[in-house]
Amino acid sequence: MERVNRLRIEHAKIFGFGKWVDHSIDFSKASGICIYGENESGKSTIQRFILFMLFGLPPKQRNFYRPKTSGRMGGRLTVNDTEYGKYTIERLDEVRNGAAVCYLPDGEKKDEEWLRERLHGMTLETYQAIFSFSATDLNDIKSMKEEELGEVILGIGLSGSSKIYQLEKRLDQRLAGLFKRYGTKPIINQQLETLELRFKELQQSKSKEASYLEKQDKKSELQTEITQLHESISFSKSELSKLERHIGALPLIYEYRQYLSAIQSEKIDRSFPEKGIERLQSLKQALLPMQSELHLLKENEAMYRRKLEDLQTQSPAGTIISQAEAVYSLKAQWQDDNQQLKKLVAMIEKVTIQIETELGRLNIGLEKEDLENLSFPFHIEKTWQEIKKQYEQLTFEQGKLKEEEHQLKQERNYLLNQIGMHEDGLLTDETYQDLDSLLKKHNEFHLLEKLKEEKDQERKSWSKRRKKKQEKSKQILYIFSLLAVISFIGTFLTDISQLMLAACLFALVGIGQFLWSYYSVKEMDKIFTEGNSLSNPSSSSVEERNRAEQLIQMHSKHQKEIAQLEEKLSNNNMNSLAWKEKEKALKEKEMRMNESIHTQYINYPFLRNLELIYWPELYHALKNVLHMERERKQQMKEIEEVKHRMSQISDNINEFFAEVNWTLSANMEESFKRIEAFLLKQDQSNRQMQQYEELLSESKEKEHQLRQKMTGYEQERDVLFSVAKVDSEEAFYHKSRMLDEQEGNEIALEKVKLQLENMLAVADLEYYVDNKLGELDLKEKKQHSMYKLDQLERELNNKREQLARVQAEIEAMESSSQYSDTLHQFEMETEKLHQLSKDWAVLKVAKEVLADTKRDYREKYLSMVIERTAFYFQHLTGGNYTKIFAPSEDKPFIVEAEDGIRYTINELSQGTVDQLYISLRLAISEAMSDVHQLPFIMDDAFVHFDSIRAQRMVEIMESISDRQQVLLFTCKNEVLKSCEKLYSISLNN
């Protein structure tokens, strides 16, 4: 069994829908809710909004509910699903064309299709037919028959509307329009008549078919012979054209034979390199510049050797150069150290000034000498920040606590003043009792006045009946008097004594009924004339009553206000107690913070000179000062190291100058310049020697590469001679000329052959070259071909004349096209009949399936619905009616009272009929909600109920609300009072 999906509406947020703009309604307080609102208060609009959020609306209906005072049309509906929990449905007219978006608890978004699945395919029409009805639907039950009830149950159960009934009607209409057993107008009947007529016409045309077929056979035979003749003529023409081309190609054939003979007579060895002459010339041109370049390289090598030997004799000892280089390498270090020394001195001066400036700016009693013993642990910054944070939080909470105390005092004073004001407006007990007695007297008077009005109506009605009764009594008296006279006259005419007795009897009866009627009228007049004295209340008494009502209402209002204010005063007292607890906790927190501050004062006495909120900033400032002091000490150490390095470099220079016998200089820069000039001179000499060595080596390398390159060209030349099978340059050129002549003959032969191939087939060309046919032989063959072609064309013309005669005879027979048209029309009408029969069979099967479905569905649910209807109806009527019988073809609904007497629905009061209809709708809803349970909506559905039955209806609604949400919309104050046990929502402003 499919799981039941229970859906409850929790909350509605209306962005804009009809008169409602930015309005919220909470449905989560209870499962049974009574929504009260006067006429035009927007109840129907809220119902339509719920349906719009669940099922959507077409654009035209959405335009009807578009708000006048807002640009947004739509809203949100929060529902509780047994499977998915709470999720929100959102629809906006201007977004997604009114399609729904569902927001699930886990943040996932679903679309309109998912919502339809959650509603199990429920549509708006289905929902309104099962789970919603109003007071306007109550009159439908009086005219409902058995078949109609079955249709309602079937339609609601299957589709939620009357579409099943309409579908069956359409099937009947379409079946009747297709075929009737004895009909003439249906389509299939007319088609049968048309088909019979076409069959008779076809039989008449069929007798002419035999002669027509013989002519067709003759025509096919002639067409075959003419086709064969065309093929023969085409072949003969092709042979004739070929002979003509052969005759025209004879000069080219002779030329072809000459070139072929010349080629075959000369036998030359064809081995020769490709483009041999060009390649040989290219090799000769490449070798000449190489030979000249080789001679120039040898002369340059001799010059480089002489200059290299001169430079080597002038070079000094290598040890002196090494010492000079080692000393000069110290120049960069000396310059860096000198620059660093100046920089360090400037930095120390700058840092010292910064430290003194920063300590003066802080002004907390610290001197530069105190920095040597000052240090901060790693956690001190966080400690000071926490103390500052605690101090700020404590200050904020103290201010907030004072403000809260002030608000509580103001609220208490205000509540006490309001209670005093409302207590001044209360009535005394004695005054309240007097006013209550006055209202009761006026209510009794109005009751008596109502009774008097009813008696006046009865008196007026009696006045009309009295006249009719008196006239009727007189008429009876006249009739019986006439009968008495007639009987009396008959006694004298017939001597029958019984007629005299009859005459007396008629007279007595007529007079008796007249007297009885007269006295009864008088008695009734006495009854209606008595008790007419009822004094009307004076205008002053009416004003007193109105004033008494106003005073009592004001008294009740003051009592309610006092109760609400006392409740608020009690809440104020509770809040005051809570405030005192907060104050106590805040003082404890302040004491703990003061202990932490005292500890810091002990460790860092200079903090006493600074406000607490600036401690974190002081930490960063002092940390920066300590960092600068450490930098200053480090820079002093670096100055000593730099001076020591510079002293060592000066000693090395003095030792070198003494070894080379140079005069010492007091200036270190001049000493380094002299060493630099010595090294530059030696470096220049070394570079010249190295340059000549490189030039000499480069020249030898070029000479070697040049010789290798020349060897390659010479080898390539020898290869050309070897391929041509010659041993000299002259023989190479002679063989090239012989090969060129033979190639010319071959090209000419190919040219002629190409021309012949365009004129003749390859096989024909080989045939004429080998057999050497003359011009006379070819012309003789041409004459024979022309004669044969002429014979074939004559035979073709003869066959064409025969075919024309047969074709004319066939066309004469086909000119009317009677048989083919008749046959075509008969086949078309037959196909049309088959298609119509198929359509009729499909509709017939559909109707039978629909009938079986309706019958099974009614048998399954009708008894269940009637049984549940009787249960609810019995409860609503307090057991006055115990059974219900479904309507039949000729009878409406029948109910059976507890005494066994049965009544038709027309014999029941309007309130009882309404109760029966509501019971029926509840039963249908219960029977049809096996798969899902949606909220049940009723709109003023029991306005005709008395207070007792309304209370019973509320009890039923409470029992239904245990398993299904119930929403009751009403504009009647009496209905609202009956629904005290339900949660109420008022829509009135």
FENCORWO-V723888 format. One record per pair of residues at least 24 apart in sequence whose ideal C-beta (glycine too) atoms are under 7 Angstrom apart, sorted by the first residue. I is the first residue (numbers start at 1). GAP is how many residues later the second one is. D is the distance in whole Angstrom. If there is no record, write none. Layout:
BEGIN
I/GAP/D
I/GAP/D
END
This chain:
BEGIN
2/929/5
4/927/7
4/928/6
4/929/6
5/76/7
5/77/6
5/78/7
5/115/7
5/927/4
6/76/5
6/927/5
7/72/6
7/74/6
7/925/7
7/926/7
7/927/5
8/71/6
8/72/4
8/927/7
8/957/5
9/41/7
9/68/7
9/70/6
9/926/6
9/956/6
10/68/4
10/69/6
10/70/5
10/76/6
11/67/4
12/37/7
12/38/7
12/63/7
12/65/5
13/62/5
13/63/4
14/35/6
14/61/4
15/57/4
15/59/5
15/60/5
16/51/4
16/54/4
16/56/5
16/57/5
16/58/7
17/28/6
17/32/5
17/48/5
17/50/7
17/56/7
17/58/6
18/24/7
18/27/4
18/47/5
18/49/7
19/26/6
20/25/6
21/46/5
21/48/6
21/49/5
25/960/7
29/954/5
30/952/7
30/953/4
31/930/4
31/934/5
31/935/7
32/925/5
32/926/6
32/929/4
32/934/5
32/950/5
32/951/7
33/934/5
33/949/6
33/950/5
33/952/6
34/934/5
34/936/7
34/942/6
34/945/4
34/948/5
34/950/5
35/932/6
35/933/7
35/934/5
35/950/5
35/952/7
36/934/6
36/940/5
36/948/6
36/950/5
36/951/7
37/934/6
37/949/7
37/950/3
37/951/6
38/933/6
38/950/6
39/932/6
41/946/5
41/947/6
42/945/6
43/926/5
43/928/7
43/944/6
47/890/6
47/892/7
47/922/6
49/26/7
50/27/7
51/73/6
52/39/7
53/24/4
53/36/5
53/38/6
54/65/7
55/68/6
55/69/4
55/72/7
56/35/7
56/42/6
56/44/7
57/41/7
62/31/5
62/36/6
81/37/7
89/26/7
120/811/5
120/812/5
122/812/7
123/37/6
125/35/5
125/36/4
126/33/7
126/34/2
127/33/7
127/807/7
129/27/5
129/31/4
129/32/6
130/26/5
130/30/6
130/794/7
130/795/5
130/798/5
131/794/6
131/803/5
131/804/7
131/805/5
131/806/6
132/805/4
133/788/5
133/805/6
133/808/6
134/805/4
134/806/6
134/807/7
135/804/7
135/805/4
135/806/6
135/808/6
138/776/5
138/779/5
141/752/6
141/764/7
141/772/7
141/775/6
141/776/4
141/779/7
142/750/7
142/763/6
142/764/7
142/771/7
144/743/6
144/748/7
144/749/7
145/742/5
145/744/6
146/740/6
146/741/5
146/742/5
146/743/6
149/737/6
149/738/6
150/704/7
150/708/4
150/712/6
153/705/6
153/708/5
153/709/6
153/712/6
153/771/6
154/700/5
154/703/5
154/704/6
156/768/6
156/772/6
157/700/6
157/704/6
157/771/5
167/683/7
168/682/6
171/672/6
171/675/6
171/676/5
171/679/7
174/669/6
175/665/7
175/668/5
175/669/7
175/672/7
178/658/6
178/661/7
178/662/5
179/661/5
187/649/6
188/648/5
188/649/7
188/652/6
191/638/7
191/641/6
191/642/5
191/645/6
194/635/6
195/634/5
195/635/6
195/638/6
198/624/7
198/627/6
198/628/4
198/631/5
199/627/6
201/621/5
202/620/5
202/621/6
202/624/5
205/613/5
205/614/4
205/617/5
208/611/7
209/610/7
212/601/5
215/591/6
215/594/6
215/595/5
216/594/7
218/588/5
219/584/7
219/587/5
219/588/6
219/591/6
222/577/6
222/580/6
222/581/4
222/584/6
223/580/7
225/574/5
226/570/7
226/573/5
226/574/6
226/577/6
229/563/6
229/566/6
229/567/4
229/570/6
232/560/5
233/556/7
233/559/5
233/560/6
233/563/7
236/549/6
236/552/6
236/553/4
236/556/6
237/552/6
239/546/5
240/542/7
240/545/5
240/546/6
240/549/6
243/535/6
243/538/6
243/539/5
243/542/6
244/538/7
245/514/5
245/515/6
246/514/7
246/518/7
246/522/7
246/532/5
247/528/7
247/531/5
247/532/7
248/511/7
249/507/6
249/510/5
249/511/6
250/525/6
252/500/6
252/503/6
252/504/5
253/503/7
253/515/5
253/516/7
255/497/5
256/493/7
256/496/5
256/497/6
256/500/6
256/513/7
257/512/7
259/486/6
259/489/5
259/490/4
259/493/7
260/489/6
262/483/5
263/482/5
263/483/6
263/486/7
266/476/6
268/470/6
268/471/7
268/474/6
269/456/7
270/469/7
271/452/6
271/453/7
271/454/6
272/451/7
272/452/5
272/463/6
272/464/7
272/467/6
273/447/5
273/450/4
273/451/6
276/444/6
276/448/6
276/456/7
276/460/6
277/459/5
279/441/6
280/437/7
280/440/6
280/452/7
283/430/5
283/433/6
283/434/5
286/427/6
287/423/6
287/426/5
290/416/6
290/419/6
290/420/5
293/413/6
294/409/7
294/412/5
297/402/5
297/405/6
297/406/5
300/399/5
301/395/6
301/398/5
301/399/7
304/388/5
304/391/5
304/392/4
304/395/7
305/391/7
307/385/5
308/381/6
308/384/4
308/385/6
311/374/6
311/377/6
311/378/5
312/377/7
315/370/6
316/366/7
320/340/6
321/361/6
323/333/6
324/351/6
324/354/6
324/355/6
325/354/6
327/325/6
327/326/6
327/329/5
327/348/6
328/344/7
328/347/5
328/348/6
328/351/6
330/319/5
330/322/6
331/341/5
333/316/7
334/312/6
334/315/5
334/334/7
337/305/5
337/308/5
337/309/5
338/308/7
340/302/5
341/298/6
341/301/5
341/302/7
344/291/5
344/294/6
344/295/5
345/294/7
347/288/6
348/284/6
348/287/5
348/288/7
351/277/5
351/280/6
351/281/5
352/280/6
354/274/6
355/270/6
355/273/5
355/274/6
358/263/7
358/267/5
359/266/7
362/259/6
364/242/4
364/245/5
364/246/6
365/241/5
365/244/6
366/240/6
371/254/7
371/255/6
371/258/5
374/252/7
376/247/7
380/239/7
381/235/7
381/238/5
384/231/4
384/232/5
384/235/6
385/231/5
387/206/7
387/209/6
387/210/6
387/225/7
387/228/7
388/224/6
388/225/6
388/227/6
388/228/6
390/203/5
391/202/6
391/221/5
391/222/7
394/192/7
394/195/6
394/196/6
394/199/6
397/189/6
398/188/6
401/181/6
401/182/6
401/185/6
404/175/6
405/174/6
408/164/6
408/167/6
408/168/5
408/171/6
411/161/5
412/157/7
412/160/5
415/150/5
415/153/6
415/154/5
415/157/6
418/147/5
419/143/6
419/146/5
419/147/7
422/136/4
422/139/5
422/140/5
422/143/7
423/139/7
425/129/7
425/133/5
426/129/6
426/132/5
427/124/6
427/128/5
432/123/6
435/113/4
435/116/6
435/117/6
438/106/6
438/107/7
438/110/5
439/106/7
439/109/6
439/110/7
442/103/4
445/92/6
448/86/6
449/85/7
452/82/5
459/69/4
462/62/6
462/66/6
466/55/5
469/48/6
469/52/7
470/47/7
470/51/7
473/40/6
473/41/5
473/44/4
476/34/6
476/37/6
477/33/5
477/37/4
480/26/5
480/27/7
480/29/5
480/30/3
481/26/7
481/29/5
861/66/5
862/24/7
864/63/5
865/58/5
865/59/6
865/62/5
868/55/4
868/58/6
868/59/7
869/50/5
869/51/5
869/54/4
872/47/4
872/50/5
872/51/6
872/84/6
873/42/6
873/43/6
873/46/4
875/77/6
875/81/6
876/39/4
876/43/6
876/73/6
876/76/5
876/77/6
877/35/7
877/38/6
878/74/7
910/34/5
911/33/4
911/34/6
911/35/7
911/38/7
914/28/6
914/30/5
915/34/6
918/24/6
933/30/6
933/31/5
935/30/4
935/32/6
936/24/7
936/28/6
936/30/5
937/30/5
938/30/5
939/30/5
940/29/7
940/30/5
940/31/6
940/32/7
943/29/6
943/32/7
947/31/6
950/25/7
950/28/4
951/27/6
954/24/6
954/25/5
954/27/6
954/28/7
957/25/7
END
